[in-house]
């Protein structure tokens, strides 16, 4: 028995015309879809900015906050891969955000009453 194996590398030079790998396109369709969805939501946001009269301050603010939340949820679901997680894990990660926002609003409200006590 010889100590050499039969798996020797051929001494042929590399020729790029014989095999050219295809570029990796994994995930580009999802990224393009996400881009177009976010672009559409942003265009709707800008159009609403010019269409809603300035007299409707509360309705205007509500529309912008709502569209911002929709875009944020979509970004978190897509780029942080939360749409692929189980509901319990996603809730554990996202629920504290609502508590933080609640406490920030609560502190701002209480801070405005500082001198009235």
C-alpha positions as CSV (number, residue, x, y, z in Angstrom):
1,X,0.0,0.0,0.0
2,X,1.3,3.4,-0.8
3,X,0.9,6.4,1.5
4,X,-0.3,8.6,-1.4
5,X,-4.0,9.1,-1.9
6,X,-5.8,9.1,-5.2
7,X,-7.3,12.5,-4.6
8,X,-4.5,14.6,-6.1
9,X,-5.3,18.1,-7.3
10,X,-4.8,18.4,-11.1
11,X,-2.1,20.8,-12.1
12,X,-4.4,22.6,-14.5
13,X,-4.4,26.4,-14.4
14,X,-7.6,28.2,-13.4
15,X,-9.6,29.3,-16.4
16,X,-12.4,31.8,-15.6
17,X,-14.2,31.0,-18.9
18,X,-15.0,27.5,-17.8
19,X,-17.0,28.3,-14.7
20,X,-18.2,31.8,-13.6
21,X,-20.3,31.8,-10.5
22,X,-23.6,33.6,-10.5
23,X,-23.9,36.7,-8.2
24,X,-25.6,35.9,-5.0
25,X,-29.2,37.3,-5.1
26,X,-30.4,36.0,-1.8
27,X,-32.7,38.4,-0.2
28,X,-32.6,41.2,-2.7
29,X,-36.3,40.7,-3.7
30,X,-37.3,41.1,-0.1
31,X,-35.2,44.3,0.3
32,X,-36.7,45.8,-2.9
33,X,-40.2,44.9,-1.7
34,X,-39.5,46.6,1.7
35,X,-38.0,49.6,-0.1
36,X,-41.1,50.1,-2.2
37,X,-43.5,49.6,0.7
38,X,-41.7,52.1,2.9
39,X,-41.4,54.6,0.0
40,X,-45.1,54.3,-0.6
41,X,-45.9,54.9,3.1
42,X,-43.5,57.9,3.1
43,X,-45.1,59.4,0.0
44,X,-48.5,59.0,1.7
45,X,-47.1,60.7,4.7
46,X,-45.9,63.7,2.7
47,X,-49.1,63.9,0.7
48,X,-51.1,63.9,4.0
49,X,-48.9,66.7,5.3
50,X,-50.0,69.0,2.4
51,X,-53.6,67.8,2.2
52,X,-54.7,68.0,5.8
53,X,-55.5,71.6,6.8
54,X,-53.4,73.1,9.6
55,X,-56.6,73.8,11.6
56,X,-56.9,70.0,12.3
57,X,-53.8,69.9,14.5
58,X,-54.8,66.8,16.5
59,X,-56.0,64.8,13.5
60,X,-52.8,65.8,11.6
61,X,-50.6,64.7,14.5
62,X,-52.6,61.5,14.9
63,X,-52.1,60.6,11.2
64,X,-48.4,61.2,11.3
65,X,-47.9,59.3,14.5
66,X,-50.0,56.4,13.2
67,X,-48.1,56.2,9.9
68,X,-44.8,56.5,11.9
69,X,-45.8,53.5,14.1
70,X,-46.9,51.5,11.0
71,X,-43.5,52.1,9.4
72,X,-41.6,51.4,12.6
73,X,-43.5,48.1,13.1
74,X,-42.7,47.1,9.5
75,X,-39.0,48.0,9.9
76,X,-38.7,46.0,13.1
77,X,-40.5,43.0,11.6
78,X,-38.4,43.0,8.4
79,X,-34.9,44.1,9.4
80,X,-34.9,42.7,12.9
81,X,-36.6,39.5,11.7
82,X,-39.3,39.7,14.3
83,X,-42.0,38.5,11.9
84,X,-40.3,35.1,11.9
85,X,-40.2,34.8,15.7
86,X,-42.8,33.2,17.9
87,X,-45.5,35.5,19.3
88,X,-44.2,35.2,22.9
89,X,-40.7,36.2,22.1
90,X,-41.8,39.1,19.9
91,X,-44.1,40.3,22.6
92,X,-41.3,40.1,25.2
93,X,-39.1,42.2,23.1
94,X,-41.6,44.8,21.8
95,X,-43.9,45.2,24.9
96,X,-41.4,47.1,27.0
97,X,-41.2,49.8,24.3
98,X,-44.9,50.7,25.0
99,X,-44.2,50.9,28.7
100,X,-41.2,53.2,28.1
101,X,-43.3,55.5,25.8
102,X,-46.1,55.5,28.4
103,X,-43.8,56.5,31.2
104,X,-42.2,59.2,29.1
105,X,-45.6,60.7,28.3
106,X,-46.6,60.4,31.9
107,X,-43.4,62.2,33.1
108,X,-43.9,65.0,30.6
109,X,-47.5,65.4,31.8
110,X,-46.4,65.4,35.4
111,X,-43.5,67.8,34.7
112,X,-45.9,70.4,33.4
113,X,-47.7,70.4,36.7
114,X,-44.5,70.9,38.8
115,X,-45.3,74.5,39.9
116,X,-49.0,73.9,40.7
117,X,-48.4,71.6,43.7
